[in-house]
């Protein structure tokens, strides 16, 4: 039976929207290579596998309550009363689909950070990182569906204003 790898945290920085980690994984025996979901490649140096990159992840921002952007968006696009009602109904209809995922994400993110700082096995840390990645993807997909549904209520000019708001708040990454 193999001994678990140990994760050695060298440096970490966490903000509302990013996680930057420099780390090493101590292995009981040489490992040829590990690549995580973020694409960070690990290289073997004797008995210690050292990250060859700084792991940078854009964390999902769940610091504001669900729906907190609704009023500013309605103001930005100068929505008429009918649009305000329809868009508010759309946002509310997605609450039951998105809020439980946001709550789970907050819990899993805390578990991930705790495992990083407590010296947990590398496998545990990587498993939690994958869980976070999957949850983030699911939440993003639901928000995208909601945004597409909202766009159907808008004029072409309002769509441009809506997308500008999204870019200004980091929802769209410029390529």
SULSULJO-V256648 format. One record per residue. N is the residue number from 1. RES is the residue in one letter. SS is DSSP state (hx for helix, st for strand, lp for the rest). PHI is phi in whole degrees, -180 to 180 (* if undefined). PSI is psi in degrees with one decimal (none if undefined). Layout:
n: {N | N}
res: {RES | RES}
ss: {SS | SS}
phi: {PHI | PHI}
psi: {PSI | PSI}
//
This chain:
n: {1 | 2 | 3 | 4 | 5 | 6 | 7 | 8 | 9 | 10 | 11 | 12 | 13 | 14 | 15 | 16 | 17 | 18 | 19 | 20 | 21 | 22 | 23 | 24 | 25 | 26 | 27 | 28 | 29 | 30 | 31 | 32 | 33 | 34 | 35 | 36 | 37 | 38 | 39 | 40 | 41 | 42 | 43 | 44 | 45 | 46 | 47 | 48 | 49 | 50 | 51 | 52 | 53 | 54 | 55 | 56 | 57 | 58 | 59 | 60 | 61 | 62 | 63 | 64 | 65 | 66 | 67 | 68 | 69 | 70 | 71 | 72 | 73 | 74 | 75 | 76 | 77 | 78 | 79 | 80 | 81 | 82 | 83 | 84 | 85 | 86 | 87 | 88 | 89 | 90 | 91 | 92 | 93 | 94 | 95 | 96 | 97 | 98 | 99 | 100 | 101 | 102 | 103 | 104 | 105 | 106 | 107 | 108 | 109 | 110 | 111 | 112 | 113 | 114 | 115 | 116 | 117 | 118 | 119 | 120 | 121 | 122 | 123 | 124 | 125 | 126 | 127 | 128 | 129 | 130 | 131 | 132 | 133 | 134 | 135 | 136 | 137 | 138 | 139 | 140 | 141 | 142 | 143 | 144 | 145 | 146 | 147 | 148 | 149 | 150 | 151 | 152 | 153 | 154 | 155 | 156 | 157 | 158 | 159 | 160 | 161 | 162 | 163 | 164 | 165 | 166 | 167 | 168 | 169 | 170 | 171 | 172 | 173 | 174 | 175}
res: {X | X | X | X | X | X | X | X | X | X | X | X | X | X | X | X | X | X | X | X | X | X | X | X | X | X | X | X | X | X | X | X | X | X | X | X | X | X | X | X | X | X | X | X | X | X | X | X | X | X | X | X | X | X | X | X | X | X | X | X | X | X | X | X | X | X | X | X | X | X | X | X | X | X | X | X | X | X | X | X | X | X | X | X | X | X | X | X | X | X | X | X | X | X | X | X | X | X | X | X | X | X | X | X | X | X | X | X | X | X | X | X | X | X | X | X | X | X | X | X | X | X | X | X | X | X | X | X | X | X | X | X | X | X | X | X | X | X | X | X | X | X | X | X | X | X | X | X | X | X | X | X | X | X | X | X | X | X | X | X | X | X | X | X | X | X | X | X | X | X | X | X | X | X | X}
ss: {lp | lp | lp | lp | lp | st | st | st | st | st | st | st | st | st | lp | lp | lp | st | st | st | st | st | st | st | st | st | lp | lp | lp | lp | lp | lp | st | st | st | lp | lp | lp | lp | lp | st | st | st | st | st | lp | lp | st | st | st | st | lp | lp | lp | st | st | st | st | lp | lp | lp | lp | lp | lp | lp | lp | lp | lp | lp | hx | hx | hx | hx | hx | hx | hx | lp | lp | lp | lp | hx | hx | hx | hx | hx | hx | hx | hx | hx | hx | hx | hx | hx | hx | hx | hx | hx | hx | hx | hx | hx | hx | hx | hx | hx | hx | hx | hx | hx | hx | hx | hx | hx | hx | hx | hx | hx | lp | lp | lp | st | hx | hx | hx | hx | hx | hx | hx | hx | hx | hx | hx | hx | hx | hx | hx | hx | hx | hx | hx | hx | hx | hx | hx | hx | hx | hx | hx | hx | hx | hx | lp | lp | lp | lp | hx | hx | hx | hx | hx | hx | hx | hx | hx | hx | hx | hx | hx | lp | lp | lp | lp | lp | lp | lp}
phi: {* | -80 | -76 | -69 | -72 | -113 | -95 | -110 | -80 | -94 | -157 | -147 | -138 | -128 | -126 | -62 | -130 | -153 | -132 | -121 | -134 | -118 | -152 | -134 | -118 | -87 | -111 | -71 | -148 | -57 | -120 | -69 | -172 | -133 | -128 | -89 | -62 | -84 | 86 | -73 | -98 | -105 | -119 | -85 | -135 | 66 | -94 | -120 | -94 | -113 | -65 | -89 | -134 | -87 | -76 | -121 | -129 | -85 | -77 | -70 | -88 | -117 | -76 | -96 | -65 | -56 | 87 | -67 | -90 | -57 | -63 | -60 | -67 | -58 | -69 | -60 | -88 | 53 | -66 | -79 | -58 | -65 | -63 | -58 | -64 | -64 | -67 | -61 | -65 | -63 | -60 | -65 | -66 | -88 | -55 | -69 | -89 | -100 | -59 | -62 | -68 | -62 | -63 | -64 | -61 | -59 | -65 | -66 | -65 | -64 | -62 | -61 | -64 | -64 | -67 | -68 | -88 | -101 | 77 | -65 | -61 | -56 | -62 | -65 | -63 | -66 | -62 | -68 | -65 | -66 | -59 | -61 | -61 | -65 | -63 | -60 | -63 | -65 | -64 | -60 | -63 | -66 | -63 | -64 | -60 | -64 | -62 | -64 | -66 | -64 | -58 | -65 | -92 | -107 | -79 | -55 | -66 | -67 | -60 | -61 | -66 | -62 | -69 | -64 | -60 | -61 | -62 | -61 | -105 | 77 | -81 | -114 | -92 | -76 | -94}
psi: {136.4 | 143.0 | 144.7 | 148.1 | 152.8 | 139.8 | 125.0 | 112.4 | 119.7 | -46.6 | 144.6 | 145.3 | 130.4 | 128.1 | -175.6 | -25.8 | 9.9 | 156.4 | 122.2 | 125.8 | 135.7 | 126.9 | 169.7 | 152.9 | 120.2 | 121.0 | 142.9 | -17.6 | 156.1 | 140.3 | 134.4 | -45.0 | 149.8 | 136.1 | 122.6 | 178.7 | -24.7 | -2.7 | 7.7 | 126.8 | 133.7 | 139.4 | 148.8 | 135.3 | 94.1 | -124.3 | 3.5 | 129.8 | 120.9 | 136.6 | 130.8 | -4.7 | 161.5 | 125.6 | 116.8 | 124.1 | 137.9 | 109.2 | 145.8 | 130.0 | 107.6 | 25.1 | -27.5 | 150.8 | 151.1 | 134.1 | 1.3 | -19.0 | -7.5 | -55.8 | -45.7 | -35.7 | -47.5 | -38.5 | -44.3 | -43.1 | -1.2 | 53.2 | 139.1 | 170.6 | -39.1 | -44.6 | -41.3 | -44.5 | -49.2 | -44.2 | -40.1 | -39.9 | -39.4 | -49.3 | -43.8 | -37.2 | -25.1 | -11.3 | -46.9 | -19.4 | -31.1 | -41.2 | -43.4 | -35.6 | -39.3 | -43.6 | -43.6 | -39.7 | -44.3 | -43.5 | -47.5 | -34.5 | -41.9 | -40.7 | -42.2 | -49.6 | -38.9 | -41.2 | -32.7 | -40.2 | -9.1 | 3.8 | 30.0 | 162.4 | 145.6 | -38.4 | -38.1 | -45.8 | -45.3 | -38.5 | -43.2 | -35.3 | -40.0 | -41.6 | -45.2 | -42.9 | -43.6 | -43.9 | -43.9 | -42.3 | -42.8 | -43.4 | -45.7 | -39.5 | -42.7 | -41.8 | -38.7 | -44.2 | -42.0 | -45.1 | -39.1 | -39.8 | -39.4 | -42.7 | -31.1 | -17.0 | -4.4 | 156.1 | 164.7 | -40.2 | -39.8 | -34.9 | -43.5 | -42.2 | -39.6 | -46.3 | -32.6 | -43.5 | -44.6 | -45.7 | -45.3 | -25.0 | 12.5 | 16.8 | -29.5 | 128.6 | 130.0 | 131.7 | none}
//
